[in-house]
């Protein structure tokens, strides 16, 4: 899950290669593309609502409390449950606290076995991030996620991993270690990007 990454950037023929130069090839080889998707895009908890929608193929509780908090025991079959029932290891990795927005409570009831959040990652030294919003930096979290998946897969079983990036969460700002190409900066100030 790429936090707050929109289709505009991911689909733009010039922007995507400059922002995610290696991702495009990986998705072409290993990804599944869903041509229709729905997102609540309303109020707080949009990330956790998008996770609910994606993992459970259901619409959220529009204008009400998000499902993870209001209905943690709702009887839905998630992708993690299907994977678990077919012999997969099921893991969740993110740089935020594991139970932020009741995430761990909900997902542990819906197929996810192991959680590696800020509590786990905090033991791994890292330089402070220049990003204003969130916990453990994505680059180091993603590197550790690879190690976690390699460890889990040692027994030969496949892995279903839900990995949530955070550093693209608004408010978006330019950081010294992530130079923005001039063409991208110019395009990002035009509609429909606008920021």
N, C-alpha and C positions, 0 to 999 in steps of 0.2 A: 504494500500500500504506500503510494507516494502521497504524502500529505499535501493537500491544496494544489496539486499539479493538474492543470486543466487540459482538455483536449486541444485547445488552441496551440499551446506550446508543443504538445506531443505529436500533433498531426502536421504542423507547419514544416514544409520541406527544407527550409533554410534554418529554422530555429532549433528543431529537434537535434540534428547532427551536431550543432554547436553546444547545446546544453547537455545532451546525453550521447556522446559520440560512440560508445560501445554498446549502449542499450538497444539501439535499433537492430543491430545484427543479431544479438541474443534473442530478442523477441521474434525476429523473423524465423530463426531456427527452432526455438523452443516454446514460443508463446501461443496462446489461444486468443483469438480476437472475437469479442462479442460486439455486434454492430448496434445493439440496442441496450441502453442502460438507463436506469432511473436513479436520481439522487434527491433526497429531501431538500437540501439546500436551505433549510429554515432554522433560524435561531441557533441556540447553543448545541453542543454535542454533535456537530455535523460529521466529524470524523468517525465517532463511534456508531452513528447511524449508517454511514456509508459502509462500515465494516459489517454491520448487521445485514444490510441489504445484499452485499456481495457474497458473504459467506452462507447466507440462508435463503437467498433468492426470494425475498419477501420485501414488500414496501414497509417503510417505518410507520411510527405512530405520529402522523402529521399533526403538527402544532401541539402535541402532547409531550409528556416526558419520554425520553428516548427509551427504547425497549430494554437495553442493557440494565438500566436502573429500575424502571417501573415493573418489568416482567422478566426477571432473570431465570424463572423456571418455565417460561413459555415452551410448549412442546413443538419445536421445529427441528428438522433434520438439517444440520449444517454440513458444509463441505468437509470440515474437520471430522465430524462423526462418520461420514461415509469413508473418508480416508482411514480413520482409525479402525473401522469395522473390516477394512480390506487389508489390514496388516501394516499400515504406515505408522511411523513415528509421527506424532503431531506436536509441533512446537510453536511458540509465539516469542518473537524477539522485537524489542523496541527500546529506545533510549528514555522512555517515560516510565513512571511508576507502573508496576504490573496491574494494580487495581484502579488506576485512574478511570473515572467514569464508570466504575463497576465492571470493567472489562474482564478481569481475571475471574470474578465470580460467575459471570455469564458464560464465558468461553470454556471454563473448566467443566461446566454442566453440559456443554455442547461439543464434546469431542477433543478438546485440546488438553494434552497431558502435561506438558512441561512449559514453564514460563521463564524467560530470561529478560528482565526489564532493568530499570535503573538500579534496583536493589542489587542485582547480580553484577551489572557493568561497573558500578561505583568502585568495586575492588580493583579494577584495571586502571592504572594511572593514565591520565590524559591531560593534554594542555587545555586550559579553559577555552571555551568556544567564544567567538566574537558575536555569535547570533544572540539576539535579545530574548528569544522566547523560551527555549526548551532545554531539557536535560542533557543527556549524553550525546556527543556529536555523531552524526550519521556515518561519517567515514569510518571511524573506529568501531562503531556498532556493527556496520556491515561486515567489516573484517572479522569481528568476533562471531557474527552470525554464520559465516562460512566455516569457522572452526567448530562451532556448535553442531552444525549440520554434518560435518565430517565425523565428529565424535559419535553422534547419534546413529550414523549409517554404518558404523563398523561391523554390525551384525548382519549386514547385507539387506536389511529392510529399507524400503523407500521412505522418503520424508515428505510430509506436508508441513510446510513452514509458512506461518503468517508473520511477515516482517514489515514493520511500520516505520517509515522514515519520518523525521520531524523537522529537519532544518529548512524545508520549503514552506513551512507554515507561515501564514501572514503574522505580523507585518514583514513583508519581504524587503530585504536591504542588500546592497552590494557589500561584499566583504573582501578584504585585501587578498586573501588566498583563492578567491574565485573570480578572477578577472572576467568581466562581461565584454564580449566582442562588440565593437561599435555598431555593427549592423543589428545585433540583437537588442542593444540598448535603444536604438532608433525604432525598431519594430515594436518594442514593448511599450512605447509611449503612444502608439496609435490604437484606435479602436479596432478589434474588440479587446485587445489586451489592456490598454490604458494604465498599466503600472508595471 
